[in-house]
Amino acid sequence: MFSETAAATVPFLVVALIAAAAVSFLLTPVVRRLAIRFDAVDQPDARRVNVRPVPRGGGVAVATAFIAVTIVLLALNSAFSFVVVPTNVGLDDLAGLLLGGLLATAFGVVDDYLDLRARWQFAGQLGLALFAVATGYVVVFMTSPIGSGTIQLPTPIGIGFGIVWIVGMINSINFIDGLDGLSTGIGLIASVTLGVISLTPQVPQPFIAVLCFVLAGSLLGFLRWNFHPATIFAGTSGVMFLGYTLALLSILGTAKVPVALLVLGVPIIDAFWIIVRRLAERRSPFSPDRGHLHHRLLDVGLSHRQTVLLIYGICGVLAVLALLLTGAGQVYAFMGVFVAIGFVLFILARGGFSSEDPGGADGYEGLDEPGG
């Protein structure tokens, strides 16, 4: 199941995971105190799930852990050659990943503090996507969704796909970021899955696996503070960084977009159906309501923690399918999940649970604006 070089990479992966988790775990309380000092706090109101003031901006701890540990590991790998760096991963790619992640976090911090309007948030997302493309994140090759091997895309299509993929991923993470630990846990499952798939003969990229496990460790350390009942929220800084980084890791090296589509099927498909429904109702796709999957599950009687764990479980099953299936199997599985989630949302809506938001919570991070 795994490539010949996978076993030799495992110790490095473990070190990467533990180091990133430790940095994130220790740094989060510091970020929390700073958030309180600068009044970056979500106050309870009619639109939010939290019943007490909770600081936001935890994404700063996640991003700092990821960037710092990655730079240290790159330096160590340059000196001791623990893992071979693929020839199709250059300095531009690493700059796009790390510097772009830093910019995404910085932009999110500004939004956490100033609460930017949707148009400016979207402009920031588009700017990040263009920056990534400029540093080489163009999907020229990707894993074939209908067979083995890879397929080649024309450059203009690859550029357009990359921009849509990055902006879409950020918004998918934003839309699902409505309960304590939900987006963090989903990102953790996705990063581990992308890392494991990078150790298989189909996508033999141990270096990419290391980056994925650093991200997983950063999220794991933060999850200790972000899981219900959360003492700090990820904020827009977390949404922007996580969406941007997951999008780029799924493109870096040989694009693993079908895998990312499947393992992140819940947030991607939830976002799609929500946008379709709002447009059909002639509303802005970023207008607030209680139509998300996690809101529907809360409405039928599941507790906050039960809802989060159920969605974790669904994402875990999809992760296993992403590892077991290849090519067309992943696409068919994604289509099945696409229909299933749409059907569940339809049934729950028909059950009398209103998606309008006259005073309910649309997620503790704020309205469904890009990166909000």
C-alpha positions as CSV (number, residue, x, y, z in Angstrom):
1,M,0.0,0.0,0.0
2,F,2.9,2.4,0.8
3,S,5.9,3.3,-1.3
4,E,9.4,1.9,-0.6
5,T,10.6,5.2,0.9
6,A,7.6,5.5,3.3
7,A,9.1,3.5,6.2
8,A,12.2,5.6,6.2
9,T,10.1,8.8,6.3
10,V,7.9,7.8,9.3
11,P,10.3,8.9,12.1
12,F,10.5,12.3,10.4
13,L,6.8,12.5,10.2
14,V,6.4,11.7,13.9
15,V,8.9,14.4,14.8
16,A,7.1,16.9,12.5
17,L,3.7,16.1,14.0
18,I,4.8,16.2,17.7
19,A,6.9,19.4,17.2
20,A,4.1,21.3,15.5
21,A,1.5,20.1,18.0
22,A,3.7,21.2,20.9
23,V,4.3,24.7,19.5
24,S,0.6,25.2,18.7
25,F,-0.5,23.9,22.1
26,L,1.9,26.2,24.0
27,L,1.3,29.2,21.8
28,T,-2.5,29.2,21.8
29,P,-2.9,30.5,25.4
30,V,-0.5,33.4,24.5
31,V,-2.6,34.3,21.5
32,R,-5.7,34.0,23.6
33,R,-4.4,36.6,26.1
34,L,-3.4,38.9,23.3
35,A,-6.8,38.6,21.7
36,I,-8.5,39.6,25.0
37,R,-6.1,42.5,25.4
38,F,-6.9,43.9,22.0
39,D,-10.7,43.1,22.5
40,A,-10.8,40.6,19.6
41,V,-13.6,38.8,21.4
42,D,-16.9,37.3,20.2
43,Q,-19.6,38.5,22.5
44,P,-22.8,36.4,22.9
45,D,-25.7,37.7,20.8
46,A,-28.6,36.4,18.8
47,R,-26.5,35.2,15.9
48,R,-23.8,33.3,17.8
49,V,-23.7,29.9,19.4
50,N,-21.4,30.9,22.3
51,V,-23.1,31.9,25.5
52,R,-20.1,33.6,27.0
53,P,-17.4,36.0,25.5
54,V,-14.7,33.9,23.7
55,P,-11.6,35.4,22.1
56,R,-10.9,34.7,18.5
57,G,-7.7,34.7,16.4
58,G,-6.5,31.2,17.3
59,G,-5.5,30.7,13.7
60,V,-2.4,32.8,14.5
61,A,-1.2,30.0,16.7
62,V,-1.9,27.4,14.1
63,A,-0.2,29.4,11.3
64,T,2.8,30.3,13.4
65,A,3.4,26.7,14.4
66,F,3.1,25.4,10.8
67,I,5.4,28.1,9.3
68,A,8.0,28.0,12.1
69,V,8.2,24.2,12.3
70,T,8.3,23.9,8.5
71,I,11.2,26.3,8.2
72,V,13.2,24.4,10.9
73,L,12.5,21.1,9.3
74,L,13.5,22.5,5.9
75,A,16.8,23.6,7.4
76,L,17.4,20.3,9.0
77,N,16.5,18.4,5.8
78,S,18.9,20.6,3.8
79,A,21.7,19.7,6.2
80,F,21.0,16.0,6.7
81,S,18.7,15.0,3.8
82,F,16.1,13.1,5.7
83,V,13.6,13.3,2.9
84,V,14.2,13.8,-0.9
85,V,12.6,17.0,-2.2
86,P,10.7,16.4,-5.4
87,T,12.2,18.0,-8.5
88,N,8.8,19.7,-9.3
89,V,8.8,21.4,-5.9
90,G,11.0,24.5,-5.9
91,L,11.7,27.6,-3.8
92,D,8.8,29.4,-5.5
93,D,6.4,26.7,-4.4
94,L,7.6,26.8,-0.8
95,A,7.4,30.6,-0.8
96,G,3.8,30.4,-2.1
97,L,2.9,28.0,0.7
98,L,4.7,29.7,3.6
99,L,4.6,33.4,2.6
100,G,1.0,33.0,1.3
101,G,0.0,31.3,4.5
102,L,1.5,34.2,6.4
103,L,-0.4,36.7,4.3
104,A,-3.6,34.8,4.7
105,T,-3.2,34.8,8.4
106,A,-2.4,38.5,8.5
107,F,-5.4,39.4,6.4
108,G,-7.6,37.2,8.7
109,V,-6.2,39.1,11.7
110,V,-7.3,42.4,10.2
111,D,-10.8,41.0,9.6
112,D,-10.9,39.6,13.1
113,Y,-10.2,43.1,14.5
114,L,-12.0,45.3,12.0
115,D,-14.8,43.0,10.7
116,L,-14.3,43.8,7.0
117,R,-17.2,43.8,4.6
118,A,-17.8,40.8,2.3
119,R,-16.4,42.5,-0.8
120,W,-13.1,43.2,0.9
121,Q,-12.9,39.7,2.3
122,F,-13.5,38.3,-1.2
123,A,-10.9,40.6,-2.7
124,G,-8.4,39.4,-0.1
125,Q,-9.1,35.8,-1.0
126,L,-8.8,36.5,-4.7
127,G,-5.5,38.3,-4.1
128,L,-4.2,35.2,-2.2
129,A,-5.2,32.9,-5.0
130,L,-3.4,35.1,-7.6
131,F,-0.3,35.2,-5.4
132,A,-0.3,31.4,-5.3
133,V,-0.7,31.2,-9.0
134,A,2.2,33.6,-9.5
135,T,4.4,31.4,-7.3
136,G,3.7,28.4,-9.4
137,Y,0.5,26.8,-8.1
138,V,-1.0,26.1,-11.5
139,V,-2.7,22.7,-11.9
140,V,-0.9,21.5,-15.0
141,F,-1.1,17.8,-13.9
142,M,-3.5,16.1,-11.6
143,T,-4.4,12.6,-10.6
144,S,-6.8,11.2,-13.2
145,P,-10.4,11.0,-11.9
146,I,-11.3,8.2,-14.3
147,G,-8.3,5.9,-14.3
148,S,-4.7,5.5,-13.2
149,G,-1.9,8.0,-13.9
150,T,-2.2,11.7,-14.4
151,I,-3.9,14.0,-16.9
152,Q,-2.5,17.3,-18.3
153,L,-4.5,20.5,-18.3
154,P,-3.9,23.5,-20.6
155,T,-2.2,26.3,-18.8
156,P,-5.2,28.8,-18.9
157,I,-7.5,26.1,-17.6
158,G,-4.9,25.2,-14.9
159,I,-4.7,28.8,-13.8
160,G,-8.4,29.3,-13.7
161,F,-8.9,26.0,-11.8
162,G,-6.2,26.9,-9.3
163,I,-7.9,30.3,-8.5
164,V,-11.4,28.7,-8.2
165,W,-10.0,25.9,-6.1
166,I,-8.2,28.1,-3.6
167,V,-11.0,30.6,-3.2
168,G,-13.6,27.8,-3.0
169,M,-11.6,25.9,-0.4
170,I,-11.3,29.0,1.9
171,N,-15.1,29.6,1.7
172,S,-15.9,25.9,2.3
173,I,-13.8,26.0,5.5
174,N,-15.5,29.2,6.4
175,F,-19.0,27.9,5.8
176,I,-18.4,24.8,8.0
177,D,-16.8,26.8,10.8
178,G,-19.9,27.1,12.9
179,L,-19.3,24.9,15.9
180,D,-16.4,24.5,18.4
181,G,-13.6,22.6,16.9
182,L,-15.5,21.6,13.7
183,S,-13.3,23.2,11.0
184,T,-10.2,22.4,13.0
185,G,-11.0,18.7,13.3
186,I,-12.0,18.5,9.6
187,G,-8.8,20.1,8.6
188,L,-6.9,17.7,10.8
189,I,-8.5,14.7,9.2
190,A,-7.9,16.1,5.7
191,S,-4.2,16.9,6.3
192,V,-3.5,13.5,7.7
193,T,-5.3,11.9,4.7
194,L,-3.3,14.0,2.2
195,G,-0.1,13.1,4.1
196,V,-0.8,9.3,4.1
197,I,-1.9,9.4,0.4
198,S,1.5,11.0,-0.4
199,L,3.2,7.9,1.0
200,T,1.5,5.5,-1.4
201,P,2.9,4.2,-4.8
202,Q,0.2,6.2,-6.6
203,V,1.5,9.5,-5.2
204,P,5.0,8.8,-3.9
205,Q,5.8,12.2,-2.3
206,P,7.2,11.8,1.2
207,F,8.3,15.5,1.3
208,I,4.6,16.6,0.8
209,A,3.6,14.1,3.5
210,V,5.9,15.9,5.9
211,L,4.3,19.2,5.2
212,C,0.8,17.7,5.7
213,F,1.8,16.2,9.0
214,V,3.2,19.5,10.2
215,L,-0.2,21.1,9.4
216,A,-1.9,18.2,11.2
217,G,0.2,18.7,14.3
218,S,-0.5,22.4,14.3
219,L,-4.2,21.7,14.2
220,L,-4.0,19.0,16.8
221,G,-2.3,21.3,19.4
222,F,-4.9,24.0,18.8
223,L,-7.8,21.5,19.0
224,R,-7.1,21.0,22.7
225,W,-8.2,24.6,23.2
226,N,-10.8,24.9,20.4
227,F,-12.9,21.7,21.1
228,H,-16.2,22.2,22.8
229,P,-16.4,24.1,25.1
230,A,-13.9,26.2,23.2
231,T,-11.7,28.7,25.1
232,I,-10.6,30.4,21.8
233,F,-12.0,30.4,18.3
234,A,-10.0,30.1,15.1
235,G,-11.4,33.3,13.7
236,T,-11.0,34.5,10.2
237,S,-7.2,34.1,10.6
238,G,-7.7,30.4,11.1
239,V,-10.3,30.0,8.2
240,M,-8.1,31.9,5.8
241,F,-4.9,30.1,6.7
242,L,-6.4,26.6,6.8
243,G,-8.4,26.9,3.6
244,Y,-5.4,28.4,1.7
245,T,-2.9,25.8,3.0
246,L,-5.1,22.8,2.4
247,A,-5.8,24.0,-1.2
248,L,-2.1,24.4,-1.9
249,L,-1.0,21.1,-0.3
250,S,-3.5,19.3,-2.5
251,I,-1.9,21.0,-5.6
252,L,1.7,20.8,-4.6
253,G,3.8,18.2,-6.4
254,T,1.3,15.9,-8.2
255,A,-2.1,17.4,-7.7
256,K,-4.3,15.3,-5.4
257,V,-7.5,17.2,-6.0
258,P,-9.8,14.1,-6.3
259,V,-8.5,13.0,-2.9
260,A,-9.1,16.4,-1.3
261,L,-12.6,16.6,-2.9
262,L,-13.6,13.4,-1.3
263,V,-12.1,13.8,2.2
264,L,-13.3,17.4,2.3
265,G,-16.6,16.5,0.8
266,V,-18.7,17.6,3.8
267,P,-17.7,21.3,3.8
268,I,-17.4,21.5,0.0
269,I,-20.8,20.0,-0.7
270,D,-22.5,21.8,2.3
271,A,-21.1,25.1,0.9
272,F,-22.4,24.3,-2.6
273,W,-25.9,23.4,-1.6
274,I,-26.1,26.4,0.7
275,I,-25.1,28.8,-2.1
276,V,-27.5,27.1,-4.6
277,R,-30.4,27.5,-2.1
278,R,-29.7,31.1,-1.3
279,L,-29.4,32.0,-4.9
280,A,-32.6,30.2,-5.7
281,E,-34.2,32.4,-2.9
282,R,-32.7,35.4,-4.6
283,R,-30.5,36.2,-1.6
284,S,-26.7,36.8,-1.4
285,P,-24.8,33.5,-1.2
286,F,-23.1,35.0,1.9
287,S,-26.3,36.0,3.7
288,P,-26.7,34.4,7.1
289,D,-29.1,31.6,7.9
290,R,-29.4,28.3,9.7
291,G,-29.3,26.1,6.7
292,H,-25.9,24.5,7.1
293,L,-25.7,20.7,7.8
294,H,-24.4,21.3,11.4
295,H,-27.3,23.7,12.1
296,R,-29.8,21.1,10.8
297,L,-28.3,18.4,13.0
298,L,-28.6,20.7,16.0
299,D,-32.2,21.5,15.1
300,V,-33.1,17.7,15.2
301,G,-31.9,17.4,18.7
302,L,-28.2,16.5,18.6
303,S,-26.0,18.3,21.1
304,H,-23.1,20.6,20.1
305,R,-20.5,17.9,20.8
306,Q,-22.6,15.1,19.2
307,T,-23.0,17.1,16.0
308,V,-19.2,17.8,15.8
309,L,-18.3,14.2,16.5
310,L,-20.9,12.9,13.9
311,I,-19.4,15.1,11.2
312,Y,-15.9,14.0,12.3
313,G,-17.1,10.5,11.8
314,I,-18.4,11.2,8.3
315,C,-15.2,12.9,7.3
316,G,-13.2,9.9,8.7
317,V,-15.2,7.5,6.6
318,L,-14.6,9.6,3.5
319,A,-10.9,9.7,4.4
320,V,-10.8,5.9,4.4
321,L,-12.6,5.8,1.1
322,A,-10.1,8.3,-0.3
323,L,-7.2,6.0,0.7
324,L,-8.9,2.8,-0.5
325,L,-10.3,4.0,-3.8
326,T,-8.5,5.4,-6.8
327,G,-9.4,7.3,-9.9
328,A,-13.0,6.8,-10.9
329,G,-13.9,5.3,-7.5
330,Q,-13.1,8.5,-5.7
331,V,-15.2,10.5,-8.2
332,Y,-18.1,8.1,-7.8
333,A,-17.8,8.3,-4.0
334,F,-17.8,12.1,-4.1
335,M,-20.9,12.1,-6.3
336,G,-22.7,9.8,-3.9
337,V,-21.8,12.0,-0.9
338,F,-22.9,15.0,-3.0
339,V,-26.4,13.5,-3.5
340,A,-26.6,12.2,0.0
341,I,-25.9,15.5,1.8
342,G,-28.2,17.3,-0.6
343,F,-31.0,14.8,0.2
344,V,-30.4,15.1,4.0
345,L,-30.5,18.9,3.9
346,F,-33.7,18.7,1.8
347,I,-35.4,16.2,4.2
348,L,-34.4,18.2,7.3
349,A,-35.7,21.4,5.6
350,R,-39.0,19.7,4.8
351,G,-39.3,18.6,8.4
352,G,-40.2,22.1,9.4
353,F,-36.8,23.5,10.5
354,S,-36.6,27.0,9.1
355,S,-33.3,28.1,7.6
356,E,-34.1,31.7,8.1
357,D,-32.2,33.5,10.8
358,P,-34.6,35.7,12.7
359,G,-32.5,35.4,15.8
360,G,-30.7,32.1,15.7
361,A,-27.0,31.5,15.4
362,D,-25.4,31.3,12.0
363,G,-22.0,30.1,13.5
364,Y,-20.0,31.7,16.2
365,E,-17.5,33.2,13.8
366,G,-20.0,35.6,12.3
367,L,-22.0,35.8,9.1
368,D,-21.4,33.6,6.0
369,E,-19.1,36.1,4.4
370,P,-15.9,34.9,2.7
371,G,-13.4,34.2,5.3
372,G,-15.7,35.4,8.1
